[in-house]
């Protein structure tokens, strides 16, 4: 039995915050190749300091993934996944304090990456220190991989998982990401949607022209807008033939989980600063649409002059970036082929389509023994059933690689101190410090519970 870690945490209050501030003070922006080597070195040193044997998992073209392993007192083996890279901090002028100078205001800690995903690294490290400081060893064997490319789509994780599969095998895997809801219920996430990310390019005339030539020269901007309009009906339904053919309907267990979730509509409207959701959705209809509807989203548009004032120009080029979020059984490569076929059939064969990223949807079934074990631990910790999300709208590209090469069942449990309004990827990203302390305590209960069952002594 693990006994006394609550006392250890009380006497080491503030340790997790210091770790997190250290992590967030080091920039690590994969998209800009900024600070990645320094961040990898810092992460490895922190794992060594927490008792892990470490090595660097390297593949060509990628920053190293840091791997740590530490034997536990029970035969249970748990794989943890995190990432040490963060999103770019721009636009810098919208930050109220420098993004890489962690700052406390009103009980909140502000910094880039503080929620996504360095807060969880700090919370897990602090939990391991508490468990070792209490009993001298961990209750379970931990295998921990912390990569440096998640925020750019984990393009090399497939190669890492294939090359180092034996190191990553475990009885279960905890991904990054979940926390507690407004009712204090632990949240569990069993899967993520798939993704197809593409860029559409149109070339009109060979060069920009005076807009007075619009009656006789092709407009790349209008051509692209018309092509985009062909992809989606006014009611939001995707018009690509066959787009929905493979989409799996939710199971009765998944629908039951949605119905049991805590009502978060007020908090979501406040966080996103909207008066209502699309089509006036509310209740179960809103949750079902959010979880199980595939999407066709315009992520960015660029053409012509977008600066201050007036420039009467006929653009020669136009570009759009799009992401398609996919539900179970949809294949991103199949959707890419259908997109190309649709554009050709509609007369837009001149619109160039470039794939920028893809990932399949991954969902761990409710009846998996690992899922049931974690549900029991979460309920024993909180004294009430967890709120379970069968699938969320985000994507973790690495999950498909783990499923193919390692085969370990996984989910997200409440080890992350972020919350629904943390502003991950946005200016002024932050966490509430009380949530950081709770994340550390929950992690201690989680790791001990996996070794000894749901009822643990704290």
C-alpha positions in Angstrom: 0.0 0.0 0.0 1.0 3.6 -0.7 0.5 5.5 2.5 1.2 9.1 3.4 1.7 10.9 0.1 -0.9 13.5 1.1 1.4 14.5 4.0 4.3 14.6 1.6 2.4 16.9 -0.8 1.4 19.2 2.1 5.0 19.6 3.2 6.2 20.1 -0.4 3.5 22.6 -1.5 4.6 24.7 -4.4 7.0 22.1 -5.8 4.9 21.5 -8.9 4.6 25.2 -9.6 8.3 25.6 -9.5 8.8 22.7 -11.9 6.2 24.1 -14.2 7.7 27.6 -14.2 11.0 26.1 -15.0 9.5 24.2 -17.9 7.6 27.2 -19.2 10.6 29.5 -19.0 12.3 27.5 -21.8 10.8 28.2 -25.2 10.1 25.1 -27.3 8.3 26.0 -30.4 8.5 23.1 -32.9 7.0 25.1 -35.8 9.8 27.7 -35.5 12.6 25.3 -34.4 13.0 27.4 -31.4 14.6 26.1 -28.2 13.9 22.4 -29.0 17.4 21.1 -28.1 17.5 23.0 -24.8 14.0 21.8 -24.0 14.8 18.2 -24.6 17.8 18.4 -22.4 15.8 20.0 -19.6 13.1 17.4 -19.8 15.6 14.6 -19.7 17.4 16.1 -16.7 14.1 16.4 -14.8 13.2 12.8 -15.5 16.6 11.7 -14.2 16.1 13.8 -11.1 12.8 12.0 -10.5 14.5 8.5 -10.6 14.0 7.6 -14.2 16.5 5.8 -16.5 16.4 7.8 -19.7 17.4 7.6 -23.3 16.7 9.6 -26.4 14.5 8.0 -29.1 15.8 9.5 -32.3 14.7 9.3 -35.9 16.0 11.4 -38.8 14.5 14.9 -39.1 12.9 15.1 -35.7 13.9 16.5 -32.3 14.5 13.6 -29.9 11.7 12.0 -28.0 12.7 11.6 -24.4 12.0 8.2 -22.9 12.1 7.4 -19.2 11.6 4.1 -17.4 11.3 3.4 -13.7 10.5 0.1 -12.1 7.6 -0.2 -9.7 6.7 -2.5 -6.8 3.8 -4.1 -8.6 3.9 -6.0 -12.0 1.6 -3.5 -13.6 3.2 -1.4 -16.4 1.8 1.9 -17.5 2.8 4.0 -20.6 2.6 7.7 -20.3 2.6 10.1 -23.3 3.3 13.8 -23.2 4.9 16.4 -25.5 7.4 19.2 -24.7 6.8 21.4 -27.7 4.3 24.3 -27.6 2.4 26.4 -30.1 3.9 29.7 -31.4 3.1 32.6 -29.0 2.0 35.1 -31.7 0.3 37.5 -31.7 2.6 38.7 -29.0 0.8 42.1 -28.5 -2.2 40.3 -27.1 -0.3 38.8 -24.2 -0.6 40.7 -20.8 2.8 39.3 -19.7 5.6 37.8 -21.8 4.7 34.2 -22.9 7.9 32.7 -21.7 8.1 34.5 -18.4 5.7 32.6 -16.2 3.5 35.1 -14.3 1.0 34.6 -11.4 -2.1 36.8 -11.4 -5.2 36.2 -9.3 -4.3 32.6 -8.5 -3.6 31.8 -12.1 -0.2 31.0 -13.8 0.2 32.5 -17.3 2.7 31.2 -19.8 2.8 29.5 -23.2 2.5 25.7 -22.8 1.4 26.0 -19.1 -1.8 24.0 -20.0 -0.8 22.4 -23.2 1.2 20.3 -22.2 3.9 21.3 -19.7 1.4 21.5 -16.8 0.8 17.8 -17.1 4.5 17.0 -17.2 5.0 19.0 -14.0 2.0 17.3 -12.3 3.2 13.8 -13.2 6.8 14.6 -12.1 5.5 15.9 -8.8 3.3 12.9 -8.2 6.3 10.6 -8.8 8.4 12.6 -6.4 5.7 12.3 -3.8 5.2 8.5 -4.3 9.0 7.9 -4.1 9.4 10.2 -1.2 6.7 8.3 0.7 7.6 4.7 0.0 10.9 4.8 -1.7 9.6 3.4 -5.0 6.7 3.8 -7.5 3.7 1.5 -7.2 3.7 0.7 -10.9 6.4 0.5 -13.6 6.3 3.7 -15.6 7.4 4.0 -19.2 7.2 7.6 -20.3 7.6 9.1 -23.7 7.7 12.9 -24.2 8.0 13.9 -27.8 8.8 17.3 -29.4 6.5 17.5 -32.5 2.9 17.1 -31.3 2.0 20.7 -32.1 3.1 20.2 -35.7 1.2 17.0 -36.2 3.7 14.4 -34.8 5.1 13.7 -38.4 7.9 11.4 -37.1 6.0 9.6 -34.3 5.1 6.7 -36.6 8.8 6.0 -37.2 9.5 6.4 -33.4 6.7 4.0 -32.5 7.8 1.4 -35.1 11.5 1.5 -34.2 11.0 1.5 -30.4 7.8 -0.5 -30.0 9.3 -2.9 -27.5 10.1 0.0 -25.1 6.5 1.3 -25.3 4.6 -1.9 -24.5 2.5 -1.7 -21.4 -0.8 -2.8 -19.8 -2.3 0.6 -20.5 -1.5 4.0 -21.7 -2.5 7.5 -20.4 -2.5 10.2 -23.1 -2.3 13.8 -22.3 -5.2 16.0 -21.6 -8.1 15.5 -19.3 -9.1 17.3 -16.1 -12.2 18.0 -14.0 -15.4 19.6 -15.0 -17.4 22.4 -13.3 -19.1 19.9 -11.0 -15.8 18.5 -9.8 -16.3 15.3 -11.7 -13.2 13.7 -13.2 -13.3 13.7 -17.0 -12.1 10.7 -19.0 -11.6 10.9 -22.8 -11.6 7.6 -24.7 -10.8 8.8 -28.2 -10.1 11.5 -30.7 -11.4 12.3 -34.1 -9.3 11.7 -37.2 -8.0 14.5 -39.4 -7.3 15.3 -43.0 -5.6 18.7 -43.4 -5.2 20.1 -46.9 -4.3 23.2 -48.8 -6.2 24.3 -51.9 -4.4 26.5 -54.4 -5.8 28.3 -57.4 -3.7 30.1 -60.1 -5.7 32.6 -62.2 -3.7 35.0 -64.4 0.1 34.8 -64.4 0.4 38.0 -62.3 -1.8 40.3 -60.3 -3.7 42.8 -62.4 -5.5 46.1 -62.1 -9.1 45.3 -61.0 -10.3 47.2 -64.0 -9.4 44.0 -66.0 -11.9 41.9 -64.0 -14.3 41.7 -66.9 -11.7 39.8 -69.1 -9.2 38.1 -66.7 -9.8 35.1 -64.4 -10.1 35.8 -60.7 -8.3 33.3 -58.5 -10.2 34.6 -55.5 -13.6 34.0 -56.9 -12.6 30.7 -58.4 -11.5 29.4 -55.0 -14.5 30.8 -53.2 -16.8 29.0 -55.6 -14.9 25.8 -55.2 -15.1 26.0 -51.4 -18.9 26.7 -51.6 -19.3 23.5 -53.5 -18.0 21.5 -50.6 -20.7 22.3 -48.0 -24.4 23.0 -48.1 -25.9 26.0 -46.3 -27.1 23.6 -43.5 -23.5 22.5 -42.9 -23.7 19.1 -44.5 -20.7 18.2 -46.5 -21.6 17.8 -50.2 -18.6 15.5 -51.1 -20.3 12.3 -52.5 -19.6 9.4 -50.1 -18.2 11.6 -47.3 -20.5 10.0 -44.7 -20.6 6.4 -46.1 -18.1 4.9 -43.6 -19.0 7.1 -40.6 -19.9 4.8 -37.7 -23.0 5.7 -35.6 -22.5 6.0 -31.9 -23.1 2.9 -29.8 -25.7 2.8 -27.0 -22.9 3.0 -24.4 -21.5 6.1 -26.0 -24.8 7.8 -26.1 -25.4 6.9 -22.5 -22.1 8.5 -21.6 -23.0 11.7 -23.5 -26.3 11.9 -21.7 -24.5 11.6 -18.3 -22.0 14.3 -18.9 -22.2 17.5 -16.8 -23.9 20.4 -18.5 -21.1 22.8 -19.7 -23.1 24.9 -22.1 -23.0 28.1 -20.0 -19.2 27.8 -19.5 -18.6 27.0 -23.2 -20.7 30.0 -24.4 -18.7 32.2 -22.0 -15.4 30.8 -23.0 -16.1 31.2 -26.7 -17.9 34.5 -26.3 -21.1 33.4 -28.2 -24.7 33.8 -27.4 -25.8 30.5 -28.9 -24.4 27.5 -30.7 -24.9 26.7 -34.4 -28.5 25.9 -35.3 -29.5 26.8 -31.7 -28.3 23.4 -30.6 -28.6 22.5 -26.9 -28.6 19.5 -24.6 -28.1 16.0 -26.0 -28.4 17.3 -29.6 -25.4 19.6 -29.0 -23.3 16.9 -27.4 -24.1 14.4 -30.1 -23.3 16.9 -32.9 -20.0 17.9 -31.2 -18.8 14.3 -30.6 -20.0 12.4 -33.6 -20.4 14.7 -36.6 -17.5 14.8 -39.1 -16.7 18.3 -40.3 -15.4 20.3 -43.2 -13.7 23.5 -41.8 -12.0 26.4 -43.5 -9.0 27.0 -41.3 -7.5 29.9 -43.3 -8.0 32.0 -46.5 -5.5 34.2 -48.4 -5.7 36.1 -51.6 -5.0 39.6 -52.9 -4.5 42.7 -50.8 -5.3 42.5 -47.0 -3.4 45.5 -45.7 -4.7 48.8 -44.5 -6.5 51.1 -46.9 -7.3 50.4 -50.6 -5.6 48.5 -53.4 -7.7 47.8 -56.4 -6.2 44.5 -57.5 -7.3 41.4 -59.3 -5.5 38.6 -57.5 -3.6 36.0 -59.5 -3.4 33.5 -56.7 -5.7 32.3 -53.9 -5.1 29.7 -51.2 -7.2 28.1 -48.5 -6.3 25.7 -45.7 -8.9 23.2 -44.6 -9.3 20.5 -42.0 -11.7 17.6 -42.1 -12.4 16.1 -38.6 -13.4 12.5 -39.0 -15.3 10.0 -36.9 -14.7 6.3 -36.3 -14.3 4.2 -39.5 -13.7 7.2 -41.7 -10.3 7.0 -43.5 -8.5 10.2 -44.2 -7.0 8.9 -47.4 -10.4 7.8 -48.6 -11.7 11.3 -47.9 -8.8 12.9 -49.7 -9.6 10.8 -52.8 -13.3 11.7 -52.6 -12.4 15.4 -52.2 -10.3 15.3 -55.4 -13.0 13.4 -57.3 -15.7 15.9 -56.2 -13.7 18.9 -57.3 -13.0 17.3 -60.7 -16.7 16.4 -61.1 -17.8 19.9 -60.3 -15.5 21.4 -62.9 -12.7 22.5 -60.5 -9.9 20.2 -61.8 -7.6 23.3 -61.8 -7.8 23.6 -58.0 -4.6 22.0 -56.6 -5.0 19.9 -53.5 -2.0 19.3 -51.3 -2.2 17.0 -48.2 -0.5 18.7 -45.2 -1.4 16.1 -42.5 -3.6 13.2 -41.7 -4.5 10.9 -38.8 -7.2 8.3 -38.3 -9.8 8.4 -35.6 -8.9 6.3 -32.5 -11.4 5.2 -29.8 -10.8 2.8 -26.9 -14.0 0.7 -26.3 -15.9 1.2 -23.0 -15.6 -2.5 -22.2 -11.8 -2.6 -22.4 -10.5 -3.7 -19.0 -8.1 -0.7 -18.7 -11.0 1.7 -19.3 -13.1 0.0 -16.6 -10.1 0.0 -14.2 -9.6 3.8 -14.6 -13.3 4.5 -14.3 -13.3 2.8 -10.9 -10.2 4.7 -9.7 -11.7 8.1 -10.8 -15.0 7.3 -9.0 -13.2 6.3 -5.9 -11.2 9.5 -5.9 -14.1 11.9 -6.5 -16.9 10.0 -4.7 -19.0 10.4 -7.9 -18.9 8.8 -11.4 -16.6 10.4 -13.9 -17.8 12.3 -16.9 -16.8 10.3 -19.9 -16.3 11.6 -23.4 -16.3 8.7 -25.9 -14.6 10.9 -28.5 -13.5 14.6 -28.7 -13.1 16.9 -31.6 -9.3 17.3 -31.3 -6.8 14.9 -32.8 -3.7 13.2 -31.5 -1.9 11.9 -34.6 0.3 9.6 -32.5 -2.6 7.4 -31.4 -2.8 5.6 -34.7 0.9 4.8 -34.5 0.6 3.5 -31.0 -2.4 1.3 -32.0 -0.6 -0.1 -35.0 2.9 -0.7 -33.6 2.3 -1.1 -29.8 -1.3 -2.1 -29.4 -1.7 -0.6 -26.0 -5.2 0.5 -24.9 -5.4 4.1 -23.8 -7.3 7.1 -22.6 -7.0 10.6 -21.1 -7.5 10.9 -17.3 -7.6 14.0 -15.1 -3.8 14.6 -14.7 -3.8 17.9 -16.6 -4.2 21.1 -14.6 -5.8 22.9 -17.6 -9.5 23.6 -17.7 -12.1 24.6 -20.3 -11.0 28.2 -20.4 -7.3 27.8 -20.1 -6.7 29.3 -23.6 -4.5 26.6 -25.0 -3.0 27.8 -28.3 -4.3 31.3 -27.6 -2.7 34.4 -26.0 -2.7 34.4 -22.2 -2.7 30.7 -21.9 -3.0 29.9 -18.2 -4.0 27.4 -15.5 -5.5 27.8 -12.0 -2.9 26.9 -9.4 -5.5 25.1 -7.3 -6.1 22.8 -10.3 -2.3 22.1 -10.5 -2.4 20.9 -6.9 -5.5 18.7 -7.6 -3.8 17.2 -10.7 -0.8 16.2 -8.6 -3.0 14.5 -6.0 -5.1 12.8 -8.6 -2.0 11.4 -10.3 -0.8 10.0 -7.0 -4.2 8.2 -6.6 -4.2 7.1 -10.2 -0.8 5.5 -10.2 -1.4 3.8 -6.8 -4.8 2.7 -7.8 -3.6 1.0 -10.9 -1.2 -1.1 -8.7 -3.5 -1.8 -5.7 -7.1 -1.4 -7.0 -9.5 1.5 -6.4 -9.3 1.7 -2.7 -6.0 3.2 -1.6 -4.8 4.8 1.6 -3.6 8.4 1.3 
